[in-house]
């Protein structure tokens, strides 16, 4: 039997025995490890948004130019997204805990430099280093989680908590930043990271298990650099489009073209290598590729929409930044709730139904928000945001869980990096796409306002904020007419954007129909030894039959299935046996 001739008592590479199975000590420590990983993720998620409300204070103090200010804000997510695959696969080779702890140290040092940056150039450099540290931390947390929780049911609960923490971090960032800037100085938004990093380094070294993947063959340094440079160029171009640059502009199109060429060469290189940096065969598994696509679609449909909604609350309804943040809190609380109950939902509904339901709820919430108009409707907004947050987190939780389950223990870092990269790309493309849709629907409404000069109309067509400045400058009847027309045009554009977003979410629901119907759980990653292979196979068949009978009676419950090395399908396993 070729599938068991070399099994012996082999364990998953690099996984300490006490972190596998269900021993009492290991069972207790797994949840402590999850706590440490969640704190790590919280810092990275908060830092992605905490600077947004501090931009005016930074501008007043450091006096950056327009390009410098853009880089101060964007260099962190740009660098982080570019290096996720590099550090995710490096962790598989040299040790995930090692990369995570190095990320802690770099994140803390970069935070200190950013807090006391004397000029824009130093702040940009520090933000770039924060992006490097974040790229070390993010895939490491998810891949260590994959190792520490070998049982899929426990891992689903852990991923739910992990994703709920990510939702909290994204929402807490602006609120924390606003509080710190109002009471201290703008550098405090970075300095708050230091105490947590000082604690996280020794605690992480003491508690977190070290693990690696398959070390066969050398690490593909050239491939890692190609992936990093390619992603950097693509994300840079996408962010330029999202900032209002034309997609055919040379400064925008050139990096996108270079990035696409590098990524194509990277894929060809990985296919030719005996020991590839990223196992592209994962994408041949429908559950993995569809899960990645669902993550991209969910973020593509909603991140740009969230930005537009924040503008609507402040510019159309006249809410302050703090009131806007509080109005969006129900979305975050709903996302937290979905993450915490996601494990039970996944076991009952199965991956396919859960992702479809999540997309459907999110699309329904998006369509309900078309009731937003020129006047405030708090009940409609709160209800829509609650359903939106619950549906979005349901989709992302199940997609992440299914994607990570399809990867073997040895490739967990690479799989986690692919998931995080798809998240970042979906967010960037979403801002660019929905922002373009919004602008296309908004501009006609302010292009020919009676009594407003053509030059003023051209300036007002850039954004609603610009239209308000032009109307204040014009004054009188013309100014009031422009202000009224621009508000109505913005609301019309918002409705069009909501419709496009709902269409993208519907495509995601249709794509999710190819996901597995039931949740299959592997109790352990170890292979049976040769002597008991036949007996174990009989027991597995009997156990699967019993559980399948229960599943047929009660619905798509979680069923045990062998966790085959290299994630072979059942037909291949049967043939080899």
C-alpha positions as MATLAB code, in Angstrom:
seq = 'XXXXXXXXXXXXXXXXXXXXXXXXXXXXXXXXXXXXXXXXXXXXXXXXXXXXXXXXXXXXXXXXXXXXXXXXXXXXXXXXXXXXXXXXXXXXXXXXXXXXXXXXXXXXXXXXXXXXXXXXXXXXXXXXXXXXXXXXXXXXXXXXXXXXXXXXXXXXXXXXXXXXXXXXXXXXXXXXXXXXXXXXXXXXXXXXXXXXXXXXXXXXXXXXXXXXXXXXXXXXXXXXXXXXXXXXXXXXXXXXXXXXXXXXXXXXXXXXXXXXXXXXXXXXXXXXXXXXXXXXXXXXXXXXXXXXXXXXXXXXXXXXXXXXXXXXXXXXXXXXXXXXXXXXXXXXXXXXXXXXXXXXXXXXXXXXXXXXXXXXXXXXXXXXXXXXXXXXXXXXXXXXXXXXXXXXXXXXXXXXXXXXXXXXXXXXXXXXXXXXXXXXXXXXXXXXXXXXXXXXXXXXXXXXXXXXXXXXXXXXXXXXXXXXXXXXXXXXXXXXXXXXXXXXXXXXXXXXXXXXXXXXXXXXXXXXXXXXXXXXXXXXXXXXXXXXXXXXXXXXXXXXXXXXXXXXXXXXXXXXXXXXXXXXXXXXXXXXX';
ca = [
       0.000    0.000    0.000;
       1.881    3.001   -1.287;
       0.020    5.434    0.934;
       1.412    3.862    4.148;
       4.751    2.302    3.348;
       6.713    5.243    4.685;
       4.331    6.359    7.353;
       5.760    4.810   10.447;
       5.324    7.078   13.414;
       6.023   10.213   11.405;
       4.620   13.461   12.769;
       3.831   16.658   10.987;
       7.100   18.508   10.406;
       8.180   20.730   13.232;
       5.051   20.370   15.380;
       5.920   19.651   19.031;
       4.085   16.641   20.409;
       2.491   18.568   23.303;
       0.731   20.879   20.875;
      -0.949   18.070   19.002;
      -3.719   15.774   20.138;
      -5.927   16.518   23.103;
      -3.736   16.117   26.155;
      -4.886   18.067   29.161;
      -1.905   20.373   29.230;
      -1.968   20.936   25.472;
      -5.703   21.507   25.491;
      -5.404   24.231   28.113;
      -2.385   25.884   26.513;
      -3.926   26.084   23.037;
      -6.363   28.751   24.165;
      -3.607   30.743   25.853;
      -1.711   30.625   22.543;
      -4.849   31.872   20.793;
      -4.985   34.808   23.206;
      -1.394   35.789   22.368;
      -2.076   35.489   18.632;
      -5.219   37.600   18.903;
      -3.345   40.384   20.714;
      -0.786   40.311   17.902;
      -3.473   40.576   15.251;
      -5.255   43.342   17.163;
      -2.157   45.545   17.049;
      -1.715   45.089   13.293;
      -5.407   45.711   12.573;
      -5.525   48.826   14.758;
      -2.383   50.270   13.196;
      -3.894   49.992    9.714;
      -6.578   52.590   10.575;
      -5.379   54.453   13.672;
      -3.487   57.103   11.668;
      -6.497   58.237    9.624;
      -7.835   60.660   12.230;
      -4.316   61.889   13.053;
      -3.609   63.085    9.487;
      -4.617   66.735   10.178;
      -2.336   66.894   13.226;
       0.546   65.300   11.290;
       0.005   67.789    8.452;
       0.067   70.751   10.814;
       3.205   69.586   12.642;
       5.421   68.092    9.898;
       4.120   70.082    6.897;
       4.372   67.209    4.382;
       3.727   67.809    0.691;
       0.750   66.219   -1.039;
       2.765   63.232   -2.316;
       4.491   62.789    1.057;
       1.164   62.797    2.888;
      -0.169   60.171    0.490;
       2.837   57.958    1.179;
       2.527   58.459    4.940;
      -0.992   57.042    4.810;
      -0.546   54.363    2.121;
       2.965   52.989    2.585;
       1.978   50.750    5.532;
      -0.723   48.693    3.745;
       1.283   48.794    0.502;
       4.419   47.257    2.012;
       2.428   44.861    4.200;
       0.428   43.462    1.264;
       3.567   43.084   -0.854;
       5.524   41.017    1.672;
       2.848   38.649    2.995;
       3.791   35.768    0.668;
       7.515   36.305    1.265;
       7.298   36.117    5.054;
       4.489   33.550    5.102;
       6.598   31.049    3.155;
       9.770   32.025    5.018;
       8.017   31.105    8.260;
       7.279   27.654    6.828;
      11.038   27.204    6.338;
      12.799   28.855    9.281;
      10.038   28.685   11.893;
       6.783   30.576   12.247;
       7.388   31.628   15.837;
      10.821   32.950   14.897;
       9.358   35.135   12.155;
       6.528   36.265   14.433;
       8.895   37.318   17.240;
      11.097   39.165   14.766;
       7.962   40.902   13.538;
       7.160   41.917   17.131;
      10.609   43.451   17.578;
      10.522   45.308   14.259;
       6.972   46.537   14.880;
       7.938   47.938   18.273;
      11.106   49.630   16.988;
       9.292   51.147   14.008;
       6.520   52.434   16.306;
       9.078   54.279   18.432;
      10.698   55.831   15.340;
       7.302   56.886   13.943;
       6.178   58.439   17.227;
       9.152   60.820   17.346;
       9.666   61.320   13.597;
      11.080   64.844   13.060;
      10.153   65.086    9.368;
       7.897   63.406    6.768;
      10.720   61.296    5.308;
      11.470   59.599    8.634;
       7.756   58.997    9.225;
       7.388   57.384    5.787;
      10.375   55.126    6.491;
       8.957   54.166    9.897;
       5.547   53.401    8.396;
       7.252   51.199    5.792;
       9.055   49.297    8.581;
       5.701   48.902   10.341;
       4.422   47.315    7.127;
       7.348   44.865    7.145;
       6.602   43.950   10.762;
       2.901   43.565   10.004;
       3.695   41.245    7.076;
       5.705   39.066    9.464;
       2.963   38.970   12.075;
      -0.242   38.467   10.056;
       0.403   35.134    8.232;
       2.343   33.791   11.213;
      -0.656   34.157   13.529;
      -2.933   32.222   11.169;
      -0.398   29.483   10.357;
       0.464   28.925   14.047;
      -3.260   28.741   14.734;
      -3.491   26.038   12.037;
      -0.769   24.046   13.806;
      -1.986   24.467   17.379;
      -5.580   23.454   16.564;
      -5.337   20.227   14.507;
      -8.995   19.382   15.155;
     -11.142   21.254   12.657;
     -14.029   21.899   15.054;
     -11.758   23.566   17.609;
      -9.903   25.347   14.822;
     -13.181   26.752   13.465;
     -13.954   28.252   16.879;
     -10.425   29.668   17.094;
     -10.678   31.218   13.624;
     -14.006   32.743   14.620;
     -12.413   34.428   17.628;
      -9.414   35.459   15.505;
     -11.626   37.063   12.847;
     -13.783   38.799   15.472;
     -10.628   40.382   16.912;
      -9.688   41.594   13.420;
     -13.099   43.265   13.107;
     -12.657   44.935   16.502;
      -9.199   46.222   15.547;
     -10.386   47.822   12.319;
     -13.202   49.654   14.157;
     -11.247   50.581   17.277;
      -8.414   52.172   15.267;
     -10.143   55.482   14.406;
     -11.765   55.765   17.857;
      -8.472   55.113   19.656;
      -6.653   57.491   17.323;
      -9.205   60.235   17.912;
      -8.962   59.854   21.691;
      -5.148   59.927   21.683;
      -4.868   62.898   19.326;
      -7.385   64.921   21.352;
      -5.624   64.249   24.643;
      -1.951   63.902   23.645;
       0.004   64.455   20.410;
      -0.192   62.596   17.103;
       2.861   60.450   17.930;
       0.913   58.752   20.714;
      -1.023   56.720   18.124;
       2.255   54.862   17.483;
       3.696   54.970   20.991;
       0.749   52.960   22.348;
       2.204   49.899   20.568;
       5.392   49.823   22.629;
       4.105   48.478   25.992;
       2.211   45.681   24.229;
       5.230   44.713   22.115;
       7.515   44.739   25.170;
       5.149   42.261   26.859;
       4.412   40.231   23.715;
       8.058   39.394   22.936;
       8.921   37.406   26.105;
       5.407   35.983   26.485;
       5.367   34.857   22.849;
       8.808   33.267   23.143;
       7.696   31.389   26.252;
       4.226   30.277   25.194;
       4.124   29.968   21.421;
       5.191   26.631   19.893;
       7.758   26.602   17.114;
       6.731   24.858   13.923;
       7.927   24.613   10.367;
       6.676   23.113    7.135;
       8.394   20.852    4.637;
      12.069   21.859    4.387;
      12.827   19.790    1.284;
      14.844   21.830   -1.196;
      16.156   25.387   -0.872;
      13.927   28.372   -0.188;
      13.234   30.154   -3.472;
      14.695   33.603   -2.727;
      14.319   34.834   -6.303;
      10.692   33.689   -6.422;
       9.943   35.421   -3.124;
      11.423   38.693   -4.416;
       9.473   38.376   -7.684;
       6.220   37.914   -5.756;
       6.998   40.852   -3.443;
       7.924   43.245   -6.272;
       4.992   42.116   -8.417;
       2.472   42.621   -5.628;
       4.017   45.976   -4.703;
       3.603   47.254   -8.267;
       0.033   45.965   -8.636;
      -1.125   47.317   -5.272;
       0.581   50.663   -5.990;
      -1.293   50.999   -9.279;
      -4.588   49.986   -7.694;
      -4.141   52.526   -4.896;
      -3.413   55.265   -7.419;
      -6.660   54.476   -9.219;
      -8.461   54.520   -5.883;
      -6.977   57.957   -5.186;
      -8.466   59.354   -8.388;
      -5.689   58.776  -10.934;
      -6.737   57.592  -14.372;
      -6.189   53.866  -15.029;
      -4.492   54.661  -18.354;
      -2.193   57.263  -16.816;
       1.443   56.269  -17.433;
       2.413   56.507  -13.748;
      -0.506   54.200  -12.898;
      -0.491   51.761  -15.825;
       3.284   51.187  -15.868;
       3.593   49.676  -12.358;
       0.469   47.557  -12.881;
       1.906   46.177  -16.130;
       5.289   45.468  -14.544;
       3.585   43.843  -11.553;
       1.401   41.586  -13.696;
       4.442   40.472  -15.744;
       6.394   39.671  -12.575;
       3.499   37.700  -11.083;
       3.047   35.707  -14.317;
       6.764   34.879  -14.304;
       6.491   33.952  -10.634;
       3.662   31.506  -11.357;
       5.599   29.922  -14.252;
       8.677   29.597  -12.052;
       6.709   27.901   -9.265;
       5.208   25.389  -11.693;
       8.650   24.346  -12.921;
      10.282   23.958   -9.519;
      10.420   20.627   -7.717;
      10.007   22.389   -4.373;
       7.963   25.526   -5.102;
       7.718   28.483   -2.784;
       3.891   28.372   -2.997;
       2.051   25.129   -3.703;
      -0.015   26.221   -6.710;
      -1.701   22.817   -6.724;
      -3.846   24.181   -3.898;
      -5.675   26.277   -6.476;
      -6.692   23.070   -8.282;
      -8.769   22.220   -5.220;
     -12.164   23.940   -5.661;
     -12.619   24.577   -1.937;
      -9.330   26.506   -1.779;
      -9.623   28.527   -4.987;
     -13.315   29.351   -4.444;
     -12.619   30.410   -0.847;
      -9.874   32.778   -2.005;
     -12.213   34.165   -4.672;
     -14.960   34.697   -2.097;
     -12.582   36.672    0.131;
     -11.635   38.912   -2.796;
     -15.262   39.441   -3.854;
     -16.461   40.189   -0.329;
     -13.774   42.816    0.228;
     -14.058   44.175   -3.297;
     -17.773   44.781   -2.791;
     -17.597   46.309    0.664;
     -14.385   48.151    1.522;
     -14.946   50.919   -1.017;
     -18.571   51.033    0.079;
     -17.536   51.536    3.710;
     -15.375   54.508    2.695;
     -18.250   56.058    0.732;
     -20.659   55.453    3.635;
     -18.305   57.315    5.994;
     -18.319   60.263    3.575;
     -22.118   60.136    3.409;
     -22.462   60.260    7.190;
     -20.128   63.233    7.535;
     -20.752   65.287    4.396;
     -24.455   64.627    3.703;
     -25.801   64.099    7.215;
     -23.283   66.421    8.871;
     -22.062   64.029   11.601;
     -18.725   64.593   13.322;
     -15.931   61.994   12.897;
     -16.637   60.633   16.397;
     -20.386   60.398   15.684;
     -19.571   58.649   12.404;
     -17.417   56.103   14.203;
     -20.147   55.470   16.768;
     -22.760   55.094   14.008;
     -20.606   52.363   12.411;
     -20.106   50.462   15.700;
     -23.210   48.220   15.225;
     -21.503   46.801   12.120;
     -18.478   45.874   14.225;
     -20.514   44.335   17.055;
     -22.495   42.257   14.555;
     -19.245   41.068   12.961;
     -17.923   40.060   16.397;
     -21.105   38.094   17.093;
     -20.853   36.278   13.758;
     -17.252   35.327   14.466;
     -18.094   33.938   17.898;
     -21.032   31.794   16.703;
     -19.399   30.938   13.384;
     -18.043   27.572   14.530;
     -21.490   26.226   15.422;
     -23.000   27.660   12.247;
     -20.294   26.015   10.155;
     -20.850   22.597   11.722;
     -24.612   22.855   11.205;
     -24.817   24.515    7.788;
     -21.573   23.377    6.185;
     -19.174   25.620    4.203;
     -21.326   25.959    1.074;
     -24.556   27.012    2.770;
     -22.743   29.260    5.249;
     -20.891   31.280    2.597;
     -24.013   31.528    0.418;
     -26.090   32.687    3.393;
     -23.399   35.202    4.325;
     -23.305   36.665    0.820;
     -27.104   36.741    0.643;
     -27.433   38.544    3.993;
     -24.779   41.050    2.981;
     -26.432   41.732   -0.390;
     -29.800   42.177    1.341;
     -28.255   44.654    3.792;
     -26.589   46.584    0.973;
     -29.873   46.889   -0.912;
     -31.671   48.000    2.254;
     -29.191   50.865    2.577;
     -30.536   52.370   -0.654;
     -33.157   53.860    1.684;
     -30.454   56.326    2.739;
     -31.302   59.767    1.401;
     -30.772   63.441    2.122;
     -32.302   63.090    5.604;
     -31.072   60.947    8.471;
     -32.798   57.599    9.106;
     -30.974   56.130   12.106;
     -33.132   53.005   12.447;
     -32.592   52.040    8.796;
     -28.856   52.640    9.043;
     -28.409   50.698   12.287;
     -30.479   47.760   11.020;
     -28.644   47.706    7.707;
     -25.226   47.892    9.360;
     -26.071   45.055   11.765;
     -27.125   42.710    8.960;
     -24.156   43.884    6.878;
     -21.632   43.159    9.618;
     -23.111   39.759   10.452;
     -23.331   38.693    6.809;
     -19.837   39.895    5.916;
     -18.174   38.191    8.873;
     -20.131   34.980    8.202;
     -18.782   34.957    4.652;
     -15.191   35.769    5.550;
     -15.078   33.387    8.513;
     -16.267   30.387    6.501;
     -14.082   31.271    3.500;
     -10.943   31.598    5.659;
     -11.721   28.389    7.527;
     -12.320   26.395    4.327;
      -9.203   27.815    2.679;
      -6.957   27.029    5.644;
      -8.393   23.526    6.017;
      -7.449   22.701    2.414;
      -3.773   23.437    3.066;
      -1.505   20.838    4.612;
       0.273   21.585    7.862;
       3.544   22.084    5.998;
       2.121   24.797    3.722;
       0.039   26.614    6.350;
       2.189   29.761    6.188;
       1.915   30.017    2.417;
      -1.824   29.428    2.511;
      -2.310   32.041    5.232;
      -0.250   34.509    3.196;
      -2.393   33.860    0.112;
      -5.540   34.503    2.154;
      -4.196   37.750    3.627;
      -2.926   38.891    0.216;
      -6.333   38.257   -1.355;
      -7.865   40.300    1.474;
      -5.545   43.239    0.804;
      -5.962   43.051   -2.980;
      -9.739   42.828   -2.674;
      -9.782   45.869   -0.417;
      -7.557   47.898   -2.744;
      -9.436   46.945   -5.904;
     -12.750   47.593   -4.140;
     -11.776   51.156   -3.281;
     -10.652   51.760   -6.869;
     -13.647   50.089   -8.535;
     -16.450   51.422   -6.362;
     -14.775   54.806   -6.158;
     -14.769   54.954   -9.968;
     -18.442   53.927  -10.074;
     -19.262   56.591   -7.508;
     -17.444   59.312   -9.436;
     -19.051   58.314  -12.744;
     -22.528   58.540  -11.200;
     -21.775   61.737   -9.259;
     -20.207   63.954  -11.924;
     -23.230   64.398  -14.272;
     -25.284   65.809  -11.398;
     -22.967   68.799  -10.891;
     -21.767   69.357  -14.458;
     -24.525   71.790  -15.505;
     -26.028   73.541  -12.477;
     -27.886   76.749  -13.515;
     -25.932   79.892  -12.628;
     -22.672   78.037  -11.868;
     -19.657   78.737  -14.178;
     -18.166   75.811  -16.093;
     -14.834   76.088  -14.254;
     -16.584   75.938  -10.877;
     -18.640   72.932  -11.999;
     -15.444   71.181  -13.083;
     -13.872   71.734   -9.647;
     -17.062   70.617   -7.869;
     -17.196   67.377   -9.871;
     -14.036   66.088   -8.145;
     -15.799   65.238   -4.865;
     -18.576   66.346   -2.547;
     -16.060   68.038   -0.249;
     -14.682   70.003   -3.193;
     -18.242   70.984   -4.205;
     -18.858   72.403   -0.716;
     -15.703   74.540   -0.946;
     -16.728   75.834   -4.388;
     -20.249   76.614   -3.187;
     -18.880   78.551   -0.203;
     -16.652   80.508   -2.548;
     -19.512   81.306   -4.935;
     -22.043   82.216   -2.252;
     -25.546   83.495   -3.006;
     -28.112   81.612   -5.049;
     -25.496   79.905   -7.231;
     -23.655   78.551   -4.183;
     -26.836   77.198   -2.631;
     -27.874   75.615   -5.931;
     -24.475   73.907   -6.291;
     -24.545   72.628   -2.701;
     -28.047   71.194   -3.141;
     -27.226   69.624   -6.514;
     -23.969   68.084   -5.240;
     -25.686   66.493   -2.231;
     -28.394   65.015   -4.446;
     -25.764   63.796   -6.946;
     -23.763   62.150   -4.143;
     -26.813   60.286   -2.836;
     -27.611   59.141   -6.400;
     -24.034   57.926   -6.799;
     -24.273   56.121   -3.462;
     -27.387   54.266   -4.632;
     -25.686   53.217   -7.891;
     -22.637   52.037   -5.946;
     -24.846   50.022   -3.596;
     -26.488   48.317   -6.580;
     -23.089   47.410   -8.090;
     -21.912   46.119   -4.732;
     -25.028   43.941   -4.390;
     -24.326   42.522   -7.854;
     -20.770   41.576   -6.862;
     -22.055   39.905   -3.701;
     -24.547   37.908   -5.780;
     -21.666   36.679   -7.950;
     -19.909   35.600   -4.762;
     -22.976   33.621   -3.645;
     -23.099   31.839   -7.012;
     -19.385   31.024   -6.856;
     -19.796   29.619   -3.331;
     -22.146   26.931   -4.655;
     -19.014   24.962   -5.621;
     -17.776   24.756   -2.032;
     -18.099   21.442   -0.142;
     -21.559   20.855    1.280;
     -20.497   19.321    4.598;
     -17.718   20.128    7.023;
     -15.146   17.342    7.148;
     -12.977   17.190   10.243;
      -9.556   15.618   10.622;
      -8.925   14.575   14.165;
      -5.167   14.456   13.797;
      -2.558   15.166   11.155;
      -0.544   12.045   11.872;
      -0.514    9.092    9.561;
      -1.177    5.607   10.947;
       1.778    3.298   11.250;
       2.217    0.489    8.748;
       1.371   -2.328   11.071;
      -2.082   -1.029   11.880;
      -2.892    0.488    8.502;
      -5.471   -2.099    7.486;
      -7.124   -2.125   10.874;
      -7.139    1.670   10.990;
      -8.629    1.852    7.497;
     -11.486   -0.479    8.564;
     -12.091    1.583   11.673;
     -12.057    4.787    9.660;
     -14.584    3.363    7.205;
     -16.864    2.194   10.013;
     -16.537    5.502   11.861;
     -17.228    7.476    8.723;
     -20.272    5.336    7.942;
     -21.691    5.803   11.428;
     -21.140    9.538   11.339;
     -22.542    9.792    7.837;
     -25.700    8.109    9.015;
     -25.998   10.622   11.802;
     -25.324   13.467    9.374;
     -28.048   12.215    7.045;
     -30.536   12.350    9.891;
     -29.517   15.621   11.474;
     -28.223   17.710    8.566;
     -24.754   18.689    7.326;
     -22.882   17.985   10.550;
     -19.112   17.870   10.801;
     -17.847   14.426    9.706;
     -14.456   12.900   10.373;
     -12.211   12.276    7.391;
      -8.514   11.350    7.208;
      -6.151   14.305    6.868;
      -4.038   12.987    4.026;
      -0.543   14.392    3.508;
      -0.428   16.691    0.459;
      -4.242   16.908    0.726;
      -4.965   14.174   -1.823;
      -8.560   13.642   -2.902;
     -10.485   10.499   -1.968;
     -10.169    8.921   -5.401;
      -6.379    9.154   -5.303;
      -6.264    7.742   -1.773;
      -8.431    4.814   -2.769;
      -6.280    4.096   -5.835;
      -3.063    4.133   -3.844;
      -4.513    1.876   -1.173;
];
